[in-house]
Each structure stands twice: as structure tokens, then as C-alpha cells.
């Protein structure tokens, strides 16, 4: 019985020692984040769509802050996000999506052909903003006000019943 208590005490002391070492190392070797990157990342819509050419919003924020990337490449965020980033960085706003003054591209939204939908939920899993609702083996639908038109739900669909269509302009949009 005495050997068990010695083993428990030894393992406890080892755990305490390794915990102290890890705690010290985490504070000693901590990497400070760039506050500008954090602020830009908060402004971006977090749809992780990749339309800007980066794998997500955080890498795009780092590229803007550290590499001088253009601030007009976020399609889901549009002009509102670009203007907020321009204000934060104290730079001139740029025309959206281009080097030249082009017309703003039409906002796209995913549309599901419910007659062909088999309810596999692959589109729901792919949507970064949870704009698609439905259940397994039931029809799915897209909430157009949440959809960013990122195109990530189109490829996973096995029946190819999802397409992107331009949103009709309304006085509110």
C-alpha cells in the first residue's frame, strides 16, 4: 500500500513540474499579435470564402497589414468593409475588385433546385456562413440575406442542383 502512495506522489510531482515548465514557456516564448491585423480581421465578414485569393479572412488581413495588399478584394464585404478598412488604415478608398473604375459586379446568391435536391447536407457543411437550412433527406433552401455568394456550396453538391444567380436590385440594397 505504501508503494502505491509513493507512485501517486511521484506522478503528481512530475505533473506539477511539467505544468510549471509549460506555464513558464508559454509566457516566456509568447508571440505578440499585431493589433492592426486583429482590427482588420474583426472588420472582415469571416465567411472564409477565398474570393480575395487568400484561404480565409485572417490571411487576407495579414496581407493587408504586412504586405500592403489591396483593401478592395473582399467581395462578400463589399464597399462597406473596404471603406472601414480604408478608414482604419488612413488610406484612400479604392474601387471594388479592380485596378480600373469598373462597375460593381452583381451580388450573387446560391439557389437550390429543390426538385433535384436529395438532402445530403453536403452544401450545409460547406457553407461558411450557415445560409443554407435543411435536414438530412429533406429539401434545403438558401436564406438569401445571409448568402455571400462565395460559391463554396456548389462543388460539393452531388446532384449539381445549386447555382449562383444575381440578386435583383431593390431600393434597400
N, C-alpha and C positions, 0 to 999 in steps of 0.2 A: 504494500500500500504506500509505503514511503517513496518507492521508486516512481510511482505514478505522480505524486505531488512534485517531485524533482523535475520530471519531464514536463509537467504543466507549467511550472515556474520558468524552466529554461525556454520553452516555446513562447511564453508570454514576454519574457525579457527580449528574446530575439525579435518578436513582432514590434515591441516598443522601440527597440533600437533602429530597426529598419524604417519604421514610421517616422522617427525623428530625422533620420538621414534624408528620406524623401521629402519631408516638410522643409528642411533646410535647403535642399537642392532646388525645390520649386520656387523658393523666394530668391535664392542666390542667382539662379540662371533664368529668371523670368524675362520674357520678351515683351517689351512695351509696344502696344498697338498705336498706330498713327491715328490721332483723333480726327484728322480730316477724312481719312478713309472711313472711319466709323460714321461720321456725319453724312458722307455721300452715300454709304450703304443704307443708312436709315431713310434717305430720300428715295432711293430706287424702289420699284414696286415689288421686289422679291419674287418675281414669277419664275426666275431661273430658266428662261426660255431660250437663251442663246442667240437671239436675233441680233444682238450687238456684236457678235463674233467672239464672245467670251463664254466660257462654260457656265457662268452664273453671274449674279449681281455683285458679289464680293470681288471676284477677279476684275470685273469692269471698274468697280470703284477704286481698286488698287491701281489699275492702269490710268485712270483719270488723274489720280493724285500723284503717282510716282513717275509715270511715263509721259504725261501730257496728252493722253488720248482725248479725242474729241468728245464733247459733252452731249452731242446730239444723236447718239446711236441707240438710245433706248426707245424702241418702237412702242411697247406697251405703256410706258410712262408718258410718252408724247411730249408736247410742248411744255406742259405744266412742270414735269420733272426737270426738263432741260433748263427752264427758267430758274427753278430753285437751286440747281447746281451752279448755274452762272452767278446767281446772287451770292451763294456761299463762297465761291472761289474768286469773286470780284472780277469776272471776265465778261466779255461781250457775249450775249446770246448768239447762237449760230442757227442757220436754217436747218430744219429737221432733215435727217437722213441724206445729207448730200453735201457735195462741195459747192454746187451751184444752187441758186434760188429755184428749187423745183416746187411744184405743188405738193402739199402734204398727201402722202399716199392714203387711200381709203382705209378706214379701220375695218379689219376683218374679224369675223366671228365664226366659230365652228357650228355647223348644222348637222344633225344626225338624221339620216333617213330611217325613221322608226320602223318602217316595214321590213327593212333588211337587218335591223339590229337583233343580235342573238343574246344580248345581255351578258356578255363575257366579262365585263367590268375592266377590261384592259385600258380603255380610254380614261376611266375614272382614276385608275392607278397612275396613269401618265400625266394627268392634268396637274400642273404645279399650283394652281390657284383654287382648286376644288369647285370649278364652274360646272362640272357635269354631275348630275344626280341620277340615281337609278339603283337597282338591286340586281343580284345575280338572277339570270334568266328572266329579266323583265326589261321593258324598254327604258332607254336612257334619254335624257334631254339635257340641253345646254342652257344655263342661265346666261343670257347674252350680256347682261350688265356686268357680270364678273369675268367673262371670257376676254382674254387679252389677244387672241388670235395668234398664239405662239406656234401653232402647227404641231405641237408635241403629241397630240391625241390622234392625229391622222394615221401615222405609220403603224402603230400597234394594232389597229382595228383589223381583225382577220377577214371581215366581210366588206371592207372598204366602203362603209356606209357613212363616213364622216367626211365632210368637205368644208372648206373655208369659203365664206361668201362675204362680200362687202356689206357693211351696215348702212342702212338708209339714214341719211342725214335728217335730223329733227331740229326744231328750234332749241331744244335743251342741250344738244351735243355740239 
